[in-house]
C-alpha cells in the first residue's frame, strides 16, 4: 500500500494507528468529487505548463477511466488505504505508471479534501431543496383536496379557535420555504474554491485558480489560504439549517401522530405507511412519523458534535477535521429519506371529515369571536374578555352549550348582545370572520393555495 507521505519516517505505521486514522470507511463517498477535482487540477497543471501537456492529458484520461468505474459502481475501494485520496492516487498509478506522481503538484490533501466536501455540499443542497419542494407540493395538494375541512386550532394542546385544515398544512409549507431559503443562502458560502491554498500557505508555482474554479463551477476562489483549509463554517451552517428543517419535520410528524390517535381520529394513515405490533393484533402504529421525530435528535447531535470538534482548533488544518464528514453525510442522508417518506405518507393519508366536523362543533372555540363581537359594539377588549369568561363559566357550571343560553341571560352579561349572537357559534362563521391578511378565512386560504401552486411549479 503506497501512502502520499512517509519518506522521512524510519518505522512503519503501527497497525493500530493505521486503523485509528483511516477514513476510507466513509470518505469513499467523496470519490466522484475527488476525481472531478483531480481532473480539473491536472488540466490546470498542463495549461500553465507546470507539468508537460502530454502528462496532463495522460493523467486526465486515467482519472476519467476511474470516474467511469466509480459512477458505474465498479470501482473497488482498497480498505487498507487511509483515505479516498490515496485510493485514487494508487489506482491512477496502476493505470498510467509514474506519470501519476505529477498529479499532486501544487496541492495538499488539506485543500483537496475541503474542495471535495464543498462540491458534495453544493450537490446535496440542491438535492434537499428538490425534496423539500416535493413535500411542499404534496402538502398543498393534500390541502386542496380537503379545502372545506375545518378543525380545532390548538395552543398548549388545548382547543383554541377554528381553522381550516388547509391553513394548518400551509403553515408547514411556509416553514419549509424558509428551510429552502436558508439552504440556498448556505450554498453561497459553499460556492468558494479552496483548491490552490495547498497545505496552508499557498504555493510558489504559477497555478491558475480561477481556471480551476471555472472548470469545477465555483463562483469565486478563497482569499486567504489559512482560512480556506481550516474553514468548516459551511458544514456547520448546513448542519444548523438541517437541524431547523429536522425540527420542522418533527413538529409536522407530531401533529400527524396526534391526529392519527383514536382520541383525535382526524387522520387515517395508509396501511403502506404504518406498522403493526408483534403482540397486539389490532395495532396500527405511526412508526414512520416517530422515526422522523427521532431523526431530529440525531441531526442536532451532528451539529453539536462538529461545533465541539471545531471550538478550540488552532489555525490551520488539524486532523480533528477528518470528523467533519460523518455528521454531514449522516444528516444529509437522514433528511433526504425523511422528506421522501413524509411526502409518501401525506400523499396516501386520508382525513376523517366527519370527525373534523364533530371536533370543530365545540362552541367554546368561538369564545374569541364573542369577545370581538363586543369590541365591535364599542366595549374595551379587556372588559369584553372578562364578560365572555363569565359566560363560559356559567355554561360550564350549568352544563349547557352556549347556544342553549337564553337571550335574556345573554343580556344579563351585557346589554350589547342581540339575537344575532347565536350566528357566531359555529365553525364556518368563525373562520369566515378571520379576514385579516394571513388569517384563516376562506378567501385567505384560497389565495394562499393559489400562490403556493404558482410558486411551486
C-alpha positions in Angstrom: 0.0 0.0 0.0 1.5 3.3 -1.1 1.0 6.4 1.0 1.0 10.0 -0.1 3.6 10.7 2.7 6.2 8.9 4.8 9.7 9.2 3.3 11.0 10.9 6.5 9.8 8.1 8.8 12.1 5.2 9.8 9.4 3.0 11.2 6.2 1.7 9.6 3.0 3.0 11.0 1.6 0.8 13.8 -1.4 -1.3 12.6 -3.5 0.2 15.4 -2.6 3.7 14.2 -3.5 2.7 10.6 -6.9 1.6 11.8 -7.4 4.6 14.0 -6.6 7.2 11.5 -8.2 5.7 8.5 -11.2 7.5 7.0 -11.9 5.4 3.9 -14.8 3.7 5.6 -16.8 6.9 5.0 -14.9 9.3 2.8 -15.2 6.9 -0.1 -18.5 8.8 -0.6 -16.3 11.7 -1.9 -14.8 9.6 -4.7 -16.7 11.3 -7.5 -15.9 14.7 -6.3 -12.2 13.9 -5.6 -11.9 12.6 -9.2 -13.5 15.7 -10.7 -11.3 17.9 -8.5 -8.2 16.0 -9.6 -9.2 16.2 -13.3 -9.6 19.9 -13.1 -6.3 20.2 -11.2 -4.4 18.1 -13.8 -5.9 20.2 -16.6 -4.7 23.4 -14.9 -1.2 22.0 -14.4 -1.0 21.2 -18.1 -2.5 24.5 -19.2 0.0 26.5 -17.0 2.9 24.3 -18.2 3.7 23.4 -14.6 3.7 19.8 -15.9 4.1 18.7 -19.6 0.8 18.8 -21.6 1.2 15.1 -22.5 1.5 14.2 -18.9 -1.6 16.3 -18.0 -3.6 14.6 -20.8 -2.4 11.1 -19.6 -3.4 11.9 -16.0 -6.8 13.2 -17.1 -7.5 10.2 -19.2 -6.6 7.8 -16.3 -8.8 9.8 -13.9 -11.7 9.7 -16.2 -11.5 6.0 -16.6 -11.6 5.6 -12.8 -14.5 8.1 -12.6 -16.5 5.9 -15.0 -15.9 2.9 -12.8 -17.0 4.9 -9.7 -20.1 6.1 -11.5 -21.0 2.6 -12.6 -20.2 1.2 -9.1 -17.4 -1.0 -10.5 -14.5 0.6 -8.6 -13.1 -1.4 -5.8 -12.1 0.7 -2.8 -9.0 -0.6 -1.0 -9.8 -0.5 2.7 -6.1 -0.6 3.5 -5.6 2.8 2.1 -6.1 5.5 4.7 -8.4 7.8 2.7 -10.1 8.3 -0.6 -7.2 10.4 -2.0 -4.7 7.6 -1.5 -7.2 5.2 -3.0 -7.5 7.2 -6.2 -3.8 8.1 -6.4 -2.8 4.4 -6.1 -5.4 3.3 -8.7 -4.1 6.0 -11.1 -0.5 4.8 -10.7 -1.6 1.3 -11.5 -3.2 2.6 -14.7 -0.6 5.1 -16.0 2.5 4.5 -14.1 4.9 7.1 -12.6 3.2 9.9 -14.6 0.5 9.8 -11.9 3.1 11.1 -9.4 2.9 14.6 -11.0 -0.8 14.9 -10.1 -0.2 16.1 -6.5 1.9 19.0 -7.6 0.8 22.4 -6.1 -1.8 20.9 -3.8 -2.2 19.2 -0.4 -4.8 16.9 0.9 -5.8 19.8 3.1 -7.1 21.9 0.2 -8.1 18.9 -1.8 -10.5 17.4 0.8 -12.2 20.6 1.6 -12.8 21.2 -2.1 -14.3 17.7 -2.4 -16.5 18.4 0.6 -17.7 21.7 -0.8 -18.7 20.0 -4.0 -20.6 17.3 -2.1 -22.3 20.0 0.0 -23.4 22.0 -3.1 -24.9 19.0 -4.7 -26.6 17.8 -1.5 -28.1 21.3 -1.0 -29.7 21.1 -4.5 -31.0 17.6 -3.8 -32.5 18.6 -0.5 -34.2 21.7 -2.0 -35.9 19.5 -4.6 -37.1 17.1 -1.9 -38.4 20.0 0.2 -40.2 21.4 -2.8 -41.7 18.0 -3.4 -43.0 17.8 0.2 -44.4 21.3 -0.2 -46.3 20.3 -3.3 -47.7 17.3 -1.6 -48.9 19.3 1.3 -50.5 21.9 -1.0 -52.2 19.1 -2.9 -53.5 17.5 0.3 -54.7 20.9 1.5 -56.6 21.4 -1.8 -58.3 18.0 -1.5 -59.5 19.0 1.9 -60.1 22.7 1.4 -63.5 22.7 3.1 -62.4 20.8 6.3 -62.4 22.8 9.5 -60.5 21.6 12.6 -59.8 23.0 16.0 -56.6 25.0 16.2 -54.6 24.5 19.3 -52.4 26.4 21.7 -50.9 24.5 24.7 -52.6 21.4 23.0 -55.9 22.8 24.1 -58.8 23.8 21.8 -58.3 27.4 20.8 -60.1 28.6 17.7 -61.4 27.1 14.5 -59.0 27.0 11.5 -59.2 25.4 8.1 -57.1 22.2 7.9 -55.6 23.7 4.7 -54.4 26.7 6.7 -52.8 24.4 9.2 -51.0 22.5 6.5 -49.9 25.7 4.8 -48.1 26.7 8.0 -45.7 23.9 7.3 -45.3 24.9 3.7 -44.2 28.3 5.0 -41.7 26.7 7.3 -40.3 24.5 4.5 -39.9 27.6 2.3 -37.7 29.2 4.9 -35.7 25.9 5.1 -35.2 26.1 1.3 -34.2 29.7 1.5 -31.7 29.0 4.3 -30.1 26.2 2.3 -30.0 28.4 -0.8 -28.1 31.0 1.3 -25.7 28.4 2.7 -25.0 27.4 -0.9 -23.3 30.8 -1.4 -20.8 30.0 1.4 -20.1 26.6 -0.1 -19.5 28.1 -3.6 -15.9 29.2 -2.9 -12.9 27.2 -4.2 -10.2 26.4 -1.6 -8.0 24.4 -4.1 -4.7 26.2 -4.6 -4.3 27.0 -0.9 -2.1 23.9 -0.7 -1.3 22.9 2.9 -1.9 26.4 4.4 0.4 29.0 2.7 -0.4 28.7 -1.0 2.3 27.7 -3.5 5.3 29.2 -5.3 4.2 27.5 -8.5 2.3 29.6 -11.1 -1.1 28.0 -10.7 -4.4 29.4 -12.2 -7.0 29.1 -9.5 -9.7 30.9 -11.5 -9.4 28.4 -14.3 -9.9 25.6 -11.8 -12.9 27.4 -10.3 -14.4 27.7 -13.8 -13.9 24.0 -14.5 -15.5 23.0 -11.2 -18.3 25.6 -11.3 -17.3 27.6 -8.3 -18.3 31.3 -8.4 -15.2 32.5 -6.7 -11.9 31.5 -5.1 -10.9 31.7 -1.4 -9.0 34.9 -0.5 -6.9 33.5 2.5 -5.1 30.2 2.3 -5.1 29.7 6.1 -8.8 30.2 6.3 -9.5 28.1 3.2 -8.0 24.9 4.6 -9.3 25.3 8.1 -12.8 26.6 7.4 -15.7 24.3 8.2 -18.3 27.1 8.7 -20.1 25.9 5.6 -20.6 22.5 7.1 -21.8 23.9 10.4 -24.1 26.2 8.6 -25.7 23.4 6.6 -26.0 21.3 9.8 -27.7 24.2 11.5 -30.1 24.6 8.6 -30.8 20.9 8.5 -31.4 20.9 12.3 -34.1 23.6 11.8 -35.5 21.6 8.9 -35.5 18.4 11.1 -37.3 20.3 13.8 -40.0 21.4 11.4 -40.4 17.9 10.1 -40.6 16.6 13.7 -43.3 19.1 14.6 -45.3 18.0 11.5 -44.8 14.4 12.4 -46.0 15.1 15.9 -49.2 16.7 14.6 -49.9 13.7 12.4 -49.2 11.3 15.3 -51.8 13.1 17.4 -54.3 13.3 14.6 -53.9 9.6 13.9 -54.6 8.7 17.6 -58.1 7.4 18.4 -58.7 10.3 20.7 -58.4 12.6 17.7 -59.2 10.2 14.8 -58.6 13.0 12.3 -56.0 11.3 10.1 -56.0 7.8 8.8 -52.6 6.6 7.7 -52.4 4.3 4.7 -51.5 0.7 5.5 -48.4 1.1 3.4 -47.1 3.8 5.7 -47.9 2.2 9.0 -46.7 -0.7 11.0 -48.2 -3.2 13.5 -47.4 -4.8 16.8 -45.7 -8.2 17.3 -48.1 -8.8 20.3 -51.3 -6.8 19.8 -53.0 -7.7 16.5 -55.2 -4.6 16.4 -52.4 -2.0 16.4 -51.7 0.3 13.6 -48.7 2.3 14.6 -47.3 5.6 13.2 -43.7 4.3 13.3 -42.7 6.3 10.2 -43.7 9.6 11.9 -41.9 8.6 15.1 -38.7 7.9 13.3 -38.9 11.3 11.6 -39.2 12.8 15.1 -36.2 10.8 16.3 -34.1 11.9 13.3 -34.3 15.5 14.6 -32.3 14.4 17.7 -29.6 12.8 15.5 -29.3 15.9 13.4 -28.9 18.1 16.4 -26.3 15.7 17.7 -24.3 16.1 14.4 -24.3 19.9 14.7 -23.2 19.9 18.3 -20.5 17.2 17.7 -18.9 19.3 14.9 -19.2 22.5 16.8 -17.5 20.9 19.7 -14.8 19.5 17.4 -14.1 22.9 15.9 -14.3 25.0 19.0 -10.6 25.1 20.1 -8.7 24.2 16.9 -5.7 26.5 16.2 -5.0 27.5 12.6 -4.7 25.9 10.2 -5.6 22.3 9.4 -5.9 19.7 12.2 -6.7 16.0 11.8 -9.7 16.6 14.0 -11.4 17.9 10.9 -11.5 14.4 9.5 -14.5 14.1 11.8 -16.5 16.7 9.8 -17.7 14.2 7.2 -19.9 11.7 9.1 -22.1 14.4 10.7 -22.7 16.0 7.3 -23.1 12.7 5.4 -25.5 11.2 8.0 -27.6 14.3 8.4 -28.0 14.9 4.6 -28.9 11.2 4.1 -31.3 11.2 7.0 -33.1 14.3 5.9 -33.4 13.1 2.3 -35.2 10.0 3.4 -37.4 11.8 6.0 -38.5 14.2 3.3 -39.3 11.4 0.9 -41.2 9.3 3.4 -43.3 12.2 4.6 -44.2 13.0 1.0 -45.4 9.5 0.5 -47.2 9.3 3.8 -49.1 12.6 3.3 -50.0 11.7 -0.3 -51.6 8.4 0.8 -53.3 9.6 4.0 -57.0 10.4 4.4 -58.8 13.0 6.6 -61.8 11.8 8.6 -64.1 14.7 7.7 -67.0 13.5 10.0 -64.6 13.6 12.9 -63.3 17.0 11.9 -66.9 18.2 11.9 -67.5 16.8 15.4 -64.3 18.4 16.8 -64.9 21.8 15.3 -68.5 21.9 16.5 -67.2 22.8 20.0 -68.9 26.1 20.6 -66.2 27.2 23.1 -63.9 27.6 20.0 -66.0 30.7 19.2 -65.2 32.4 22.5 -62.8 34.9 21.0 -65.4 35.7 18.3 -67.9 36.7 21.1 -65.3 39.0 22.6 -64.6 40.6 19.2 -68.4 40.9 18.8 -68.5 43.1 21.9 -65.4 45.1 20.7 -67.3 45.9 17.6 -70.1 47.3 19.8 -67.6 49.6 21.5 -66.6 47.6 24.5 -62.9 47.6 25.5 -61.3 44.3 24.8 -60.2 43.7 28.4 -63.8 44.2 29.5 -65.1 42.0 26.6 -62.7 39.3 27.6 -64.0 39.4 31.2 -67.6 39.2 30.1 -67.1 36.3 27.8 -65.1 34.5 30.5 -68.1 34.8 32.8 -70.4 33.4 30.1 -68.1 30.4 29.6 -68.0 29.8 33.4 -71.8 30.0 33.5 -72.3 27.5 30.7 -69.8 25.1 32.2 -71.5 25.3 35.6 -74.9 24.7 34.1 -73.5 22.0 31.8 -75.1 23.6 28.8 -74.0 24.7 25.3 -73.5 28.4 24.6 -76.4 28.1 22.1 -78.7 26.9 24.9 -78.3 30.1 26.9 -81.4 32.3 26.6 -81.1 35.7 25.0 -82.3 37.3 28.3 -79.4 35.6 30.0 -77.0 36.9 27.4 -78.3 40.4 28.0 -77.7 40.0 31.8 -74.0 39.6 30.9 -74.0 42.5 28.5 -76.8 44.6 27.0 -74.8 44.7 23.8 -75.8 41.1 23.0 -78.5 40.8 20.4 -80.3 37.8 18.7 -77.5 37.7 16.1 -75.1 36.4 18.7 -76.2 32.8 18.0 -74.9 33.1 14.4 -71.4 33.4 15.8 -71.5 30.0 17.5 -70.4 27.8 14.6 -67.1 26.9 12.9 -68.0 28.3 9.5 -68.9 31.7 10.9 -65.8 31.7 13.0 -63.3 31.0 10.1 -65.3 33.3 7.7 -64.7 36.2 10.1 -60.9 35.9 10.1 -60.4 38.2 7.1 -57.2 39.8 8.3 -54.3 39.2 5.9 -52.8 35.8 6.5 -55.8 34.7 8.5 -57.8 31.5 8.1 -60.8 32.9 6.2 -61.9 31.0 3.0 -60.7 33.8 0.8 -57.3 33.9 2.5 -56.8 30.2 2.4 -57.7 30.1 -1.3 -55.3 32.9 -2.0 -52.5 31.1 -0.1 -53.2 27.9 -2.0 -53.2 29.6 -5.4 -50.0 31.5 -4.6 -48.2 28.3 -3.5 -49.5 26.4 -6.5 -47.9 29.0 -8.8 -44.6 29.5 -6.9 -44.0 25.7 -6.6 -44.4 25.0 -10.3 
